Amino acid sequence: MSLQSPASHLLQTVGRRLLVASMARALHVWSLLALTLAAVAVLVIRLAGLLPPQQQSAWWLLALPAAAILGATLFSRRPERTAAARAVDQFARTDDLFLTLVTLQNSAGQYQPLVEQSAVGIAPRIVPQQVVPFRARRSLGIQAVAVSAFALLLVLVPTLDPFGRVEAATKVQQQKKQVEQILKSVRTRDEQVSREVQAAEERQQKIAAQTKELMAALRKMKPVEQQSNSQVLDSQRQTLNQLWKQASSEQIREMLSQNTDSLPGSQRGQKMNDWLKELQEGNSESLQKELEKAQETLKSILNADSADERKKLSSELKKQLQDLKKFSTQKAGSKELEKALDQALKALEAMEQNQAGKESNGEKSGEQGEKSQSSQQGENGEQGEQQSEEGQLSQQAREALEKSLQLSKKELQELARSAGDLKQLEEALKTLQQAEKLNQQGQMEGEECEGCQSLAEYAEKFRRKMGGMGQNGQAERTEPGSMMSEDNSDPEGYKSEKSRSQIQAGKVLMSIKTKEAATQKDFDPEDLRKYENTVQQLKSGVDAAIEAEEIPPGYVDGIRQYFDRIDDGNAPAAAPSAPAKP
């Protein structure tokens, strides 16, 4: 039989359709089988509590079709050529004509051409789609019902926990997720601190260079060159103010403003006060030692031989971290340090809970030692997986704790550096302020402090020199030629008249002029009360304005003194030009 004959083409087409139909039937059967096995597995896992909900992923939604296709491919049989011939003969009722045609090679006789000629004549009238029709509607309906039932099973069947495994596995997963978040946060903050360290080192170099420049300028000043000296001091003040604003932050200012002289209520409070004093001086040595002590405690926990010893050391480490966190919250006011220590406490808690879980599992394993070998083998896989999860969690928790402690040390170093820089700048501004006052009185002699090696020596020298000056700013002198005090006598009968400046807070409240000194009786009581309220509002808003504008410390006291004297008859008409003592 020729391969290009209509009869051969018909048999090939029918054979392909038979193969497709066979594969479809196999796929249908294997899909139902896979859905049945998956439903049984879901029921066992959910009702026995073998896995927590987080691990009950929908991976089988992809595994089921793959398993059905694999089973259908491996176990379905390819139809032979004789099967196609029988299907054609049965449909066309040709009395095994096509079956005889495909077996001609194995038959003897002279009738072979006649059989082939008959088959070729009948083949064009036979439609392969009618010989092997595809009827998939019923199978698809069954598949839809089976899939819907499986989906309802996934939604409606709850996860029970008769053996407590789900709770334990869920807790491990939650702790693992929390520890991973801690590690990610610590790494991100560590990169930020590295950049801040670089910026702080550059700022320190600028402060040191500016301090040297200020000392060099002070050495060159002469008492007779007041205007030139004032210009130099003003230029230095502007540069120092810019550096002060760069180094200043609200938390650093609050920390430096805290009083450490008050008596603490306990030994713990005394320890924190000592830490604060050192930190205000830009020194974090004691705090660094406390963190190193915590790191040594952590190493002892990891090397402990017994559970009781680990528990005792964990409690000690927890107390150390809580003390440091309380100090960062109440004294240092550093949110970054507080967060780093809080992360260390959470990592320690995860370590403790993980260790307690391991010990609990060890006790259960000891109790189950008397069980039969077959029952133990059934649980080996699940216990091994849980132990692997716990081991990974323990390693991550230890890493998170170590990195959190290292980050806390860096945060402390930067906090101490910032406090030291700000204190150094405030001392420089204070020295500059003293120099300005001496310059205004013609007392600024730079050669007197030629041997001074630091701004502290300059400040002490200026303080001693200003200690001998009178209240009016002039040096007190008893020798002839000293300045005479003002004579307020009135030989010509002069009457003093005074016009008080109007204090404003939004609008003019009153305007009073008198030829004599006004008394409380000269004012309307209601107007006087409004006036006093206005003055109080002005005074109460001074601190807020200073804080909002970030006024350098050299000017703060002068501004406050000015507003404190605002209702005094001798109030100044303008704020002092030179900064007051901080």
C-alpha positions as CSV (number, residue, x, y, z in Angstrom):
1,M,0.0,0.0,0.0
2,S,1.4,3.4,-1.0
3,L,1.9,5.9,1.8
4,Q,0.4,8.6,-0.4
5,S,-2.9,6.8,-1.1
6,P,-6.2,8.1,0.3
7,A,-6.6,4.9,2.3
8,S,-3.2,5.3,4.0
9,H,-3.9,9.0,4.8
10,L,-7.3,8.0,6.3
11,L,-5.7,5.5,8.5
12,Q,-3.0,7.9,9.7
13,T,-5.5,10.6,10.6
14,V,-7.7,8.2,12.4
15,G,-4.7,6.8,14.3
16,R,-3.7,10.3,15.5
17,R,-7.2,11.0,16.7
18,L,-7.2,7.7,18.6
19,L,-4.0,8.7,20.2
20,V,-5.4,12.0,21.3
21,A,-8.5,10.4,22.6
22,S,-6.4,7.8,24.6
23,M,-4.2,10.6,26.1
24,A,-7.3,12.6,27.1
25,R,-8.9,9.6,28.8
26,A,-5.7,8.9,30.7
27,L,-5.3,12.5,31.7
28,H,-8.9,12.6,33.0
29,V,-8.3,9.5,35.1
30,W,-5.0,10.6,36.5
31,S,-6.4,14.1,37.3
32,L,-9.2,12.6,39.3
33,L,-6.7,10.3,41.1
34,A,-4.3,13.2,41.9
35,L,-7.2,15.4,43.2
36,T,-8.3,12.5,45.4
37,L,-4.8,12.0,46.9
38,A,-4.4,15.8,47.4
39,A,-7.8,15.9,49.2
40,V,-6.7,13.1,51.5
41,A,-3.3,14.8,52.2
42,V,-5.1,18.1,53.0
43,L,-7.5,16.4,55.4
44,V,-4.6,14.6,57.2
45,I,-2.4,17.8,57.4
46,R,-5.2,20.1,58.5
47,L,-6.9,17.8,61.0
48,A,-3.7,16.3,62.5
49,G,-2.0,19.7,62.6
50,L,1.2,18.5,60.9
51,L,2.0,21.8,59.3
52,P,1.3,25.5,60.3
53,P,-0.9,27.6,58.0
54,Q,2.2,29.5,56.8
55,Q,3.7,26.3,55.4
56,Q,0.5,25.0,53.8
57,S,1.2,26.7,50.5
58,A,-0.8,26.1,47.4
59,W,2.1,24.4,45.7
60,W,-0.1,21.4,44.9
61,L,-2.2,23.7,42.6
62,L,0.8,23.4,40.2
63,A,1.9,19.9,41.2
64,L,-1.5,18.4,40.5
65,P,-1.6,19.1,36.7
66,A,2.1,18.2,36.4
67,A,1.5,14.8,38.1
68,A,-1.6,14.2,35.9
69,I,0.3,15.0,32.7
70,L,3.3,12.8,33.8
71,G,1.0,9.9,34.7
72,A,-0.9,10.1,31.4
73,T,2.3,10.3,29.4
74,L,3.9,7.4,31.1
75,F,1.0,5.0,31.4
76,S,-1.1,5.6,28.3
77,R,-0.6,3.2,25.3
78,R,-0.1,4.3,21.7
79,P,-2.8,2.8,19.5
80,E,-1.5,0.4,16.8
81,R,-2.3,0.7,13.0
82,T,-4.7,-2.2,13.2
83,A,-6.8,-0.3,15.9
84,A,-7.3,2.5,13.4
85,A,-8.3,0.0,10.7
86,R,-10.8,-1.7,12.9
87,A,-12.3,1.7,13.9
88,V,-12.7,2.6,10.1
89,D,-14.3,-0.8,9.3
90,Q,-16.6,-0.6,12.2
91,F,-17.8,2.9,11.3
92,A,-18.1,2.3,7.5
93,R,-19.2,-1.3,7.8
94,T,-16.7,-2.5,5.2
95,D,-16.4,-6.1,6.5
96,D,-12.7,-5.8,7.6
97,L,-11.6,-4.3,4.3
98,F,-9.1,-1.8,5.9
99,L,-8.0,-4.4,8.5
100,T,-7.2,-6.7,5.6
101,L,-5.4,-3.8,3.9
102,V,-3.0,-3.2,6.8
103,T,-2.2,-6.9,7.1
104,L,-1.6,-7.5,3.3
105,Q,2.2,-7.7,3.9
106,N,1.7,-10.7,6.1
107,S,-0.8,-12.5,3.9
108,A,-0.4,-14.6,0.8
109,G,-2.5,-14.7,-2.4
110,Q,-3.1,-12.9,-5.6
111,Y,-6.0,-10.7,-4.3
112,Q,-3.8,-7.9,-2.7
113,P,-4.2,-5.4,-5.5
114,L,-8.0,-5.9,-5.5
115,V,-8.2,-5.2,-1.7
116,E,-6.1,-2.0,-2.0
117,Q,-8.1,-0.8,-5.0
118,S,-11.4,-1.3,-3.1
119,A,-10.0,0.5,0.0
120,V,-8.7,3.4,-2.1
121,G,-12.2,3.7,-3.7
122,I,-14.0,3.9,-0.4
123,A,-11.5,6.0,1.7
124,P,-12.5,9.5,0.2
125,R,-16.1,9.0,1.4
126,I,-15.1,8.4,5.0
127,V,-14.6,11.4,7.4
128,P,-12.0,10.8,10.2
129,Q,-13.9,13.2,12.6
130,Q,-16.9,11.0,12.4
131,V,-14.9,7.8,12.8
132,V,-13.3,9.1,16.1
133,P,-15.3,12.0,17.5
134,F,-14.0,14.0,20.5
135,R,-16.7,14.1,23.3
136,A,-15.1,16.1,26.1
137,R,-18.1,17.8,27.6
138,R,-18.9,15.0,30.1
139,S,-15.2,14.7,31.2
140,L,-14.8,18.5,31.6
141,G,-17.9,18.6,33.7
142,I,-16.6,15.9,36.0
143,Q,-13.2,17.7,36.2
144,A,-14.9,21.0,37.1
145,V,-16.9,19.4,39.9
146,A,-13.8,17.7,41.3
147,V,-11.7,20.9,41.3
148,S,-14.6,22.8,42.9
149,A,-14.8,20.2,45.7
150,F,-11.1,20.4,46.3
151,A,-11.2,24.2,46.4
152,L,-14.0,24.1,49.0
153,L,-12.0,21.6,51.0
154,L,-9.0,24.1,51.1
155,V,-11.3,26.9,52.2
156,L,-13.6,25.2,54.7
157,V,-11.4,22.6,56.5
158,P,-9.7,24.3,59.5
159,T,-6.2,23.6,60.7
160,L,-6.4,21.9,64.1
161,D,-3.6,21.5,66.5
162,P,-4.1,18.3,68.6
163,F,-0.4,17.8,69.3
164,G,0.7,21.5,69.6
165,R,2.9,21.3,66.5
166,V,1.2,24.1,64.7
167,E,1.6,26.5,67.5
168,A,5.3,25.7,67.9
169,A,6.0,25.9,64.2
170,T,4.0,29.1,63.9
171,K,5.9,30.7,66.7
172,V,9.2,29.7,65.1
173,Q,8.1,31.2,61.8
174,Q,7.1,34.5,63.4
175,Q,10.3,34.7,65.4
176,K,12.3,34.0,62.2
177,K,10.5,36.7,60.3
178,Q,11.1,39.2,63.2
179,V,14.8,38.3,63.4
180,E,15.2,38.7,59.6
181,Q,13.6,42.2,59.9
182,I,16.0,43.1,62.7
183,L,19.0,42.0,60.7
184,K,17.8,44.0,57.7
185,S,17.2,47.1,59.8
186,V,20.6,46.8,61.6
187,R,22.4,46.5,58.3
188,T,20.6,49.5,56.8
189,R,21.3,51.6,59.9
190,D,25.0,50.5,60.0
191,E,25.5,51.9,56.5
192,Q,23.9,55.2,57.6
193,V,26.2,55.4,60.6
194,S,29.2,54.8,58.4
195,R,28.3,57.8,56.3
196,E,27.6,59.9,59.5
197,V,31.0,58.9,60.9
198,Q,32.7,60.3,57.8
199,A,30.7,63.6,58.0
200,A,31.5,63.9,61.7
201,E,35.2,63.4,61.1
202,E,35.2,66.2,58.5
203,R,33.3,68.4,61.0
204,Q,35.8,67.7,63.7
205,Q,38.6,68.7,61.4
206,K,36.8,72.0,60.7
207,I,36.2,72.7,64.4
208,A,39.9,72.0,65.2
209,A,41.1,74.3,62.4
210,Q,38.7,77.0,63.4
211,T,39.7,76.8,67.0
212,K,43.4,77.2,66.1
213,E,42.4,80.2,63.9
214,L,40.5,81.8,66.7
215,M,43.5,81.4,69.2
216,A,45.8,82.9,66.6
217,A,43.5,85.8,66.1
218,L,43.2,86.4,69.8
219,R,47.0,86.6,70.2
220,K,47.3,89.4,67.6
221,M,44.7,91.7,69.2
222,K,45.7,95.1,70.7
223,P,43.7,97.2,73.1
224,V,43.9,100.3,70.9
225,E,42.5,98.4,67.8
226,Q,38.9,97.9,69.1
227,Q,37.2,98.3,65.8
228,S,39.6,95.9,64.0
229,N,39.3,93.5,66.8
230,S,35.5,93.6,66.7
231,Q,35.5,92.8,63.0
232,V,37.7,89.8,63.5
233,L,35.7,88.6,66.4
234,D,32.4,89.0,64.5
235,S,33.8,87.0,61.5
236,Q,34.9,84.2,63.9
237,R,31.5,84.3,65.6
238,Q,29.7,83.8,62.3
239,T,31.9,80.8,61.3
240,L,31.5,79.2,64.8
241,N,27.7,79.7,64.7
242,Q,27.6,77.9,61.3
243,L,29.5,75.0,62.8
244,W,27.3,75.0,65.9
245,K,24.2,74.7,63.8
246,Q,25.8,71.7,61.9
247,A,26.7,69.9,65.0
248,S,23.6,70.9,67.0
249,S,20.4,68.7,67.2
250,E,17.5,68.8,69.6
251,Q,18.4,65.5,71.3
252,I,22.0,66.6,71.9
253,R,20.9,70.0,73.3
254,E,18.5,68.3,75.6
255,M,21.1,65.8,76.8
256,L,23.6,68.6,77.5
257,S,21.0,70.6,79.4
258,Q,20.2,67.9,81.8
259,N,21.2,68.4,85.4
260,T,23.4,65.6,86.9
261,D,23.9,67.2,90.3
262,S,20.6,66.1,91.8
263,L,20.9,63.2,94.3
264,P,19.8,59.9,92.6
265,G,17.3,57.7,94.3
266,S,19.2,54.4,93.9
267,Q,22.6,52.9,92.9
268,R,21.1,52.4,89.4
269,G,20.3,56.1,89.2
270,Q,23.8,57.1,90.3
271,K,25.3,54.9,87.6
272,M,23.1,56.5,85.0
273,N,24.0,60.0,86.2
274,D,27.7,59.1,86.0
275,W,27.2,57.8,82.4
276,L,25.4,61.1,81.6
277,K,28.2,63.2,83.1
278,E,30.8,61.4,81.0
279,L,28.7,61.6,77.8
280,Q,28.1,65.4,78.3
281,E,31.9,65.7,78.3
282,G,32.1,63.8,75.0
283,N,33.3,60.6,76.7
284,S,31.5,57.2,76.4
285,E,34.2,55.0,77.9
286,S,32.0,53.7,80.7
287,L,29.1,53.0,78.4
288,Q,31.4,51.2,75.9
289,K,32.7,49.0,78.8
290,E,29.1,48.2,79.7
291,L,28.4,47.1,76.1
292,E,31.6,45.1,76.0
293,K,30.5,43.5,79.2
294,A,27.2,42.6,77.5
295,Q,29.1,41.0,74.6
296,E,31.1,38.9,77.0
297,T,27.9,37.8,78.7
298,L,26.6,36.7,75.3
299,K,29.7,34.6,74.6
300,S,29.3,33.0,78.0
301,I,25.7,32.1,77.1
302,L,26.8,30.4,73.9
303,N,29.5,28.4,75.8
304,A,27.3,27.5,78.8
305,D,27.1,23.8,79.6
306,S,23.7,23.6,81.4
307,A,20.3,25.1,80.8
308,D,20.3,26.7,84.3
309,E,23.5,28.5,83.6
310,R,22.2,29.7,80.2
311,K,19.0,31.0,81.9
312,K,21.0,32.8,84.6
313,L,23.3,34.5,82.0
314,S,20.4,35.4,79.7
315,S,18.7,37.1,82.7
316,E,21.9,39.0,83.4
317,L,22.3,40.1,79.8
318,K,18.7,41.2,79.6
319,K,19.2,43.4,82.7
320,Q,22.3,45.0,81.2
321,L,20.5,45.8,78.0
322,Q,17.4,47.1,79.8
323,D,19.7,49.5,81.9
324,L,21.3,50.8,78.7
325,K,18.0,51.2,77.0
326,K,16.5,53.1,80.0
327,F,19.5,55.4,80.0
328,S,19.1,56.0,76.2
329,T,15.4,56.9,76.7
330,Q,15.5,58.9,79.9
331,K,19.0,60.5,79.8
332,A,20.7,60.4,76.4
333,G,17.4,60.9,74.5
334,S,18.9,59.1,71.4
335,K,16.2,57.4,69.4
336,E,18.7,55.6,67.3
337,L,20.6,54.1,70.3
338,E,17.2,53.2,71.9
339,K,16.2,51.4,68.7
340,A,19.4,49.4,68.5
341,L,19.2,48.3,72.1
342,D,15.5,47.4,71.6
343,Q,16.4,45.2,68.6
344,A,19.1,43.6,70.8
345,L,16.5,42.8,73.4
346,K,14.1,41.3,70.8
347,A,16.9,39.1,69.4
348,L,17.8,37.9,72.9
349,E,14.1,37.1,73.5
350,A,14.0,35.1,70.3
351,M,17.2,33.2,71.4
352,E,15.7,32.4,74.8
353,Q,12.4,31.2,73.3
354,N,14.2,29.1,70.7
355,Q,16.4,27.6,73.4
356,A,13.4,26.8,75.5
357,G,11.8,25.1,72.5
358,K,14.8,23.0,71.9
359,E,14.9,21.9,75.6
360,S,11.2,21.1,75.5
361,N,11.7,19.0,72.3
362,G,14.5,17.2,74.0
363,E,12.4,16.3,77.0
364,K,9.6,15.1,74.7
365,S,12.1,13.0,72.8
366,G,13.2,11.5,76.1
367,E,9.7,10.6,77.0
368,Q,9.1,9.1,73.6
369,G,12.2,6.9,73.8
370,E,10.1,4.0,75.0
371,K,7.8,4.0,71.9
372,S,8.1,1.4,69.2
373,Q,10.6,2.0,66.4
374,S,7.9,2.1,63.7
375,S,6.0,5.0,65.4
376,Q,9.3,6.9,65.8
377,Q,10.2,6.6,62.2
378,G,6.9,8.2,61.2
379,E,7.9,11.4,63.1
380,N,11.5,11.6,62.2
381,G,11.0,13.6,59.0
382,E,8.8,16.3,60.7
383,Q,11.1,16.5,63.8
384,G,14.1,16.9,61.5
385,E,12.5,19.7,59.6
386,Q,11.5,21.5,62.8
387,Q,15.0,21.1,64.3
388,S,16.4,22.5,61.1
389,E,14.1,25.6,61.3
390,E,15.0,26.1,65.0
391,G,18.7,25.8,64.3
392,Q,18.5,28.4,61.5
393,L,16.5,30.7,63.8
394,S,19.0,30.3,66.6
395,Q,21.9,31.2,64.3
396,Q,20.1,34.2,62.9
397,A,19.0,35.4,66.4
398,R,22.6,35.2,67.6
399,E,23.8,37.1,64.6
400,A,21.1,39.8,65.1
401,L,22.1,40.2,68.7
402,E,25.8,40.5,68.0
403,K,25.2,43.0,65.2
404,S,22.7,45.0,67.3
405,L,25.3,45.3,70.1
406,Q,28.0,46.4,67.6
407,L,25.6,49.0,66.2
408,S,24.9,50.2,69.7
409,K,28.6,50.8,70.3
410,K,28.8,52.9,67.1
411,E,25.7,54.9,68.0
412,L,27.3,55.7,71.4
413,Q,30.5,56.7,69.8
414,E,28.7,59.1,67.5
415,L,26.6,60.4,70.3
416,A,29.7,61.2,72.4
417,R,31.4,62.7,69.4
418,S,28.5,65.0,68.7
419,A,28.2,66.0,72.4
420,G,32.0,66.8,72.5
421,D,31.8,68.8,69.3
422,L,28.9,70.9,70.6
423,K,30.5,71.5,74.0
424,Q,33.7,72.5,72.3
425,L,31.8,75.0,70.1
426,E,29.9,76.4,73.0
427,E,33.1,76.9,74.9
428,A,34.6,78.7,71.9
429,L,31.5,80.9,71.6
430,K,31.7,81.7,75.4
431,T,35.4,82.6,75.1
432,L,34.6,84.7,72.0
433,Q,31.9,86.5,74.0
434,Q,34.3,87.3,76.9
435,A,36.9,88.6,74.4
436,E,34.2,90.9,72.9
437,K,33.4,92.3,76.3
438,L,37.1,93.0,77.0
439,N,37.5,94.5,73.6
440,Q,34.6,96.9,74.2
441,Q,36.4,98.2,77.3
442,G,39.8,98.4,75.6
443,Q,41.2,95.6,77.7
444,M,41.8,93.0,74.9
445,E,45.6,92.4,75.1
446,G,46.5,89.3,73.1
447,E,50.1,89.2,74.3
448,E,49.0,88.5,77.8
449,C,48.0,85.0,76.8
450,E,50.9,84.3,74.5
451,G,51.6,81.0,76.2
452,C,47.9,79.7,76.2
453,Q,47.7,76.4,74.4
454,S,43.9,75.9,74.5
455,L,40.7,77.8,74.5
456,A,40.1,76.7,78.1
457,E,43.2,78.7,79.1
458,Y,42.0,81.7,77.2
459,A,38.6,81.5,78.9
460,E,40.2,81.2,82.3
461,K,42.5,84.2,81.6
462,F,39.5,86.3,80.4
463,R,37.4,85.3,83.4
464,R,40.0,86.4,85.8
465,K,40.5,89.6,84.0
466,M,36.8,90.3,83.9
467,G,36.5,89.5,87.6
468,G,38.2,92.8,88.3
469,M,35.8,94.9,86.3
470,G,32.9,96.9,88.0
471,Q,29.2,96.7,87.3
472,N,29.3,99.4,84.7
473,G,31.9,97.4,82.7
474,Q,34.9,99.7,83.6
475,A,37.8,98.6,85.6
476,E,37.5,99.8,89.2
477,R,40.3,102.2,90.0
478,T,41.1,104.1,93.1
479,E,44.1,106.1,91.8
480,P,43.8,109.7,90.7
481,G,42.3,110.2,87.2
482,S,39.7,107.5,87.6
483,M,36.2,108.1,86.2
484,M,33.8,110.1,88.4
485,S,30.4,108.7,89.2
486,E,27.4,110.4,87.6
487,D,25.8,113.3,89.6
488,N,22.0,113.0,89.5
489,S,21.5,116.2,91.6
490,D,19.2,119.0,90.2
491,P,20.5,122.5,91.1
492,E,18.2,124.2,88.6
493,G,14.9,122.5,89.7
494,Y,14.7,120.3,86.6
495,K,11.7,118.0,86.5
496,S,12.2,114.6,84.9
497,E,9.6,113.6,82.3
498,K,9.6,110.0,81.0
499,S,7.8,108.5,78.0
500,R,7.6,104.7,78.5
501,S,8.0,102.6,75.4
502,Q,4.9,100.7,74.2
503,I,5.2,96.9,74.5
504,Q,3.3,95.3,71.6
505,A,2.0,91.8,71.1
506,G,-0.2,92.0,68.1
507,K,-1.8,95.4,68.7
508,V,-1.4,98.6,70.8
509,L,-3.1,98.3,74.1
510,M,-2.5,101.8,75.5
511,S,-0.4,104.9,75.2
512,I,0.2,107.0,78.3
513,K,2.3,110.1,78.8
514,T,2.7,112.0,82.1
515,K,4.9,114.7,83.5
516,E,5.5,112.7,86.6
517,A,6.3,109.1,87.3
518,A,3.1,107.0,86.8
519,T,1.9,104.8,89.5
520,Q,-0.5,101.9,89.6
521,K,-3.3,104.2,90.6
522,D,-2.9,106.1,87.3
523,F,-4.0,103.1,85.2
524,D,-7.3,101.5,84.6
525,P,-7.3,98.1,86.5
526,E,-8.6,96.3,83.4
527,D,-6.1,97.9,81.1
528,L,-3.3,97.1,83.6
529,R,-4.4,93.5,83.8
530,K,-4.4,93.2,80.0
531,Y,-0.9,94.8,79.9
532,E,0.5,92.4,82.5
533,N,-1.0,89.4,80.6
534,T,0.6,90.7,77.4
535,V,4.0,90.9,79.0
536,Q,3.7,87.4,80.4
537,Q,2.7,86.1,77.0
538,L,5.8,87.8,75.5
539,K,8.1,86.3,78.1
540,S,6.5,82.8,77.8
541,G,7.1,82.8,74.0
542,V,10.8,83.7,74.3
543,D,11.9,80.1,74.9
544,A,9.8,78.7,72.1
545,A,11.2,81.4,69.7
546,I,14.8,80.6,70.7
547,E,14.2,76.9,70.2
548,A,12.5,77.4,66.8
549,E,15.2,79.7,65.5
550,E,18.1,77.6,66.9
551,I,19.8,80.6,68.5
552,P,23.5,79.9,69.3
553,P,24.1,79.6,73.1
554,G,26.2,82.7,73.2
555,Y,23.1,84.8,72.6
556,V,20.5,83.0,74.6
557,D,21.0,84.5,78.1
558,G,21.3,88.0,76.7
559,I,17.9,87.6,75.0
560,R,16.2,86.2,78.0
561,Q,17.6,89.0,80.3
562,Y,16.4,91.6,77.9
563,F,12.8,90.2,78.0
564,D,13.0,89.7,81.7
565,R,13.5,93.4,82.1
566,I,10.9,94.4,79.6
567,D,8.5,95.7,82.3
568,D,11.2,97.5,84.2
569,G,11.5,101.2,84.0
570,N,15.1,100.9,82.9
571,A,14.5,98.4,80.2
572,P,16.9,98.8,77.3
573,A,15.7,100.0,74.0
574,A,17.4,97.3,72.0
575,A,18.9,93.9,72.6
576,P,22.6,93.8,73.5
577,S,24.9,93.4,70.5
578,A,27.3,91.1,72.2
579,P,26.1,87.6,73.3
580,A,25.5,87.1,77.0
581,K,27.2,84.3,79.0
582,P,25.7,81.0,78.0
